[in-house]
Amino acid sequence: MSATIERLSGPGSEADIRGLARLLLDAVESGAAASFLATLTQEAAEAWWRDSIASSGPRAVFLVARGADGAIDGAVHLLPAWAPNQPHRADIAKLLVHRRARRQGLGARLMQAIEEEARRGGYRLLILDTKRGDNAERLYRRLGWTVVGTIPRFAVDPDGVTPHDTVVFYKELASREPGKTPRPDLVVTADPAPEDVQYLEDRLGEFNAAATGISDGAWLAIFVRDQDRRIVAGLCGSTFGGAADIRQFWVDEPLRRKGWGTKLLAAAEQEARRRGCRQMTLMTFDFQAPDFYARHGFEIVAEVKDHPLGHSNLLLRKRLDPAGHRASQP
């Protein structure tokens, strides 16, 4: 049963304060950047929630998500800007989802609900920040928030020692006609955020697993680094359902013709066999390395001409022996 999202009324009951405190403690214990350190106690968390709710003002909005048992599984709140010349602006704070309720879309539901509350309250500009690289950053990008910038070493992790950067976001809210569902925006970009690309990868992976019943999809990446930890060669792809696919394969010019390509390919084949793969595929242009792949047992199974103009895009495949056996060579 999905969680029910509701607005917290008044100062909140003592049971709700305790539930919010447990939610905050869970976030801190899981390493989330939630303003507190690992030394936070239940009592201190309860006191913080009481003070925050009591001092937030009548226009503040506190949303909670309750599970089937009534326990608070998530929360988020809206704080209006205090400045008289910013009546249209509010801050979004403390988006928290308990570990037992994560990966179920609850974070996105809470954000959509608080944005709707902001519209009803007449707010047109929302601001928030989050730890760089955290799951919340990916969520906000996916929900259409715009990055203002990154502040380095803004705070420390719950361990009280490790610094982390903070990413600042804003979102302008368009007004909606009552009863009408807003039309999604179609945005064309030549510079997509890596998190957005990863989101598509994740959703396709979920679809593929549901359609086939095969859920062993995983990245396959191998890198060569120099003494300064700079990548000088590498390949990246994935394995899924007994097949390996190489998407990127690159060797820096000074390392070419020195066996690094062969080492990388051999390592990828070995790992693919270990994962139970029986074949490996890749695509290469005719001006890249088809001869190299042919020497290593790959065969052309398809060709797309004039891709790019004047050249061909080739689909290659190599059948792999089971792990522990030597791959056949042509």
NORZILIN-V721333 format. One record per residue. N is the residue number from 1. RES is the residue in one letter. PHI is phi in whole degrees, -180 to 180 (* if undefined). Layout:
[[N:RES:PHI] [N:RES:PHI]]
This chain:
[[1:M:*] [2:S:-76] [3:A:-69] [4:T:-101] [5:I:-99] [6:E:-143] [7:R:-86] [8:L:-73] [9:S:-96] [10:G:57] [11:P:-79] [12:G:87] [13:S:-73] [14:E:-62] [15:A:-65] [16:D:-68] [17:I:-61] [18:R:-64] [19:G:-65] [20:L:-65] [21:A:-64] [22:R:-64] [23:L:-63] [24:L:-65] [25:L:-62] [26:D:-62] [27:A:-63] [28:V:-65] [29:E:-65] [30:S:-86] [31:G:92] [32:A:-70] [33:A:-85] [34:A:-118] [35:S:82] [36:F:-120] [37:L:-101] [38:A:-64] [39:T:-79] [40:L:-59] [41:T:-110] [42:Q:-59] [43:E:-63] [44:A:-66] [45:A:-66] [46:E:-62] [47:A:-62] [48:W:-64] [49:W:-65] [50:R:-59] [51:D:-68] [52:S:-63] [53:I:-68] [54:A:-67] [55:S:-98] [56:S:-82] [57:G:94] [58:P:-70] [59:R:-91] [60:A:-69] [61:V:-127] [62:F:-116] [63:L:-107] [64:V:-128] [65:A:-114] [66:R:-107] [67:G:-78] [68:A:-61] [69:D:-89] [70:G:88] [71:A:-70] [72:I:-79] [73:D:-100] [74:G:-166] [75:A:-161] [76:V:-162] [77:H:-141] [78:L:-115] [79:L:-121] [80:P:-62] [81:A:-62] [82:W:-80] [83:A:-69] [84:P:-60] [85:N:-90] [86:Q:-131] [87:P:-69] [88:H:-94] [89:R:-115] [90:A:-147] [91:D:-103] [92:I:-103] [93:A:-140] [94:K:50] [95:L:-76] [96:L:-129] [97:V:-131] [98:H:-63] [99:R:-58] [100:R:-71] [101:A:-116] [102:R:-78] [103:R:61] [104:Q:-125] [105:G:82] [106:L:-69] [107:G:-60] [108:A:-65] [109:R:-64] [110:L:-64] [111:M:-66] [112:Q:-65] [113:A:-68] [114:I:-71] [115:E:-66] [116:E:-67] [117:E:-62] [118:A:-64] [119:R:-61] [120:R:-64] [121:G:-83] [122:G:86] [123:Y:-85] [124:R:-117] [125:L:-138] [126:L:-118] [127:I:-133] [128:L:-157] [129:D:-143] [130:T:-155] [131:K:-65] [132:R:-65] [133:G:87] [134:D:-77] [135:N:-60] [136:A:-63] [137:E:-61] [138:R:-64] [139:L:-63] [140:Y:-65] [141:R:-61] [142:R:-65] [143:L:-88] [144:G:92] [145:W:-78] [146:T:-102] [147:V:-78] [148:V:-85] [149:G:169] [150:T:-119] [151:I:-103] [152:P:-72] [153:R:50] [154:F:-71] [155:A:-152] [156:V:-117] [157:D:-68] [158:P:-56] [159:D:-72] [160:G:79] [161:V:-126] [162:T:-76] [163:P:-78] [164:H:-141] [165:D:-85] [166:T:-120] [167:V:-102] [168:V:-101] [169:F:-122] [170:Y:-140] [171:K:-147] [172:E:-93] [173:L:-97] [174:A:-86] [175:S:-71] [176:R:-124] [177:E:-79] [178:P:-55] [179:G:82] [180:K:-108] [181:T:-83] [182:P:-66] [183:R:-80] [184:P:-64] [185:D:-88] [186:L:-103] [187:V:-116] [188:V:-97] [189:T:-144] [190:A:-99] [191:D:-140] [192:P:-69] [193:A:-69] [194:P:-54] [195:E:-66] [196:D:-70] [197:V:-64] [198:Q:-63] [199:Y:-61] [200:L:-63] [201:E:-58] [202:D:-63] [203:R:-68] [204:L:-64] [205:G:-61] [206:E:-64] [207:F:-63] [208:N:-61] [209:A:-65] [210:A:-67] [211:A:-75] [212:T:-107] [213:G:78] [214:I:-106] [215:S:-124] [216:D:-98] [217:G:-59] [218:A:-156] [219:W:-67] [220:L:-132] [221:A:-137] [222:I:-137] [223:F:-128] [224:V:-112] [225:R:-119] [226:D:-86] [227:Q:-66] [228:D:-96] [229:R:68] [230:R:-83] [231:I:-71] [232:V:-116] [233:A:-168] [234:G:172] [235:L:-141] [236:C:-146] [237:G:-168] [238:S:-157] [239:T:-125] [240:F:-165] [241:G:57] [242:G:83] [243:A:-132] [244:A:-114] [245:D:-132] [246:I:-98] [247:R:-106] [248:Q:-129] [249:F:-148] [250:W:-145] [251:V:-131] [252:D:-62] [253:E:-51] [254:P:-63] [255:L:-98] [256:R:-72] [257:R:62] [258:K:-124] [259:G:90] [260:W:-71] [261:G:-62] [262:T:-63] [263:K:-64] [264:L:-63] [265:L:-64] [266:A:-63] [267:A:-65] [268:A:-66] [269:E:-64] [270:Q:-62] [271:E:-68] [272:A:-63] [273:R:-62] [274:R:-60] [275:R:-86] [276:G:88] [277:C:-77] [278:R:-109] [279:Q:-155] [280:M:-132] [281:T:-126] [282:L:-162] [283:M:-122] [284:T:-145] [285:F:-80] [286:D:-67] [287:F:-95] [288:Q:-95] [289:A:-138] [290:P:-62] [291:D:-67] [292:F:-60] [293:Y:-67] [294:A:-61] [295:R:-65] [296:H:-106] [297:G:92] [298:F:-88] [299:E:-126] [300:I:-78] [301:V:-113] [302:A:-160] [303:E:-138] [304:V:-111] [305:K:-81] [306:D:55] [307:H:-139] [308:P:-82] [309:L:-52] [310:G:84] [311:H:-138] [312:S:-121] [313:N:-105] [314:L:-112] [315:L:-99] [316:L:-117] [317:R:-141] [318:K:-133] [319:R:-83] [320:L:-108] [321:D:-73] [322:P:-59] [323:A:-56] [324:G:94] [325:H:-113] [326:R:-77] [327:A:-68] [328:S:-72] [329:Q:-116] [330:P:-69]]
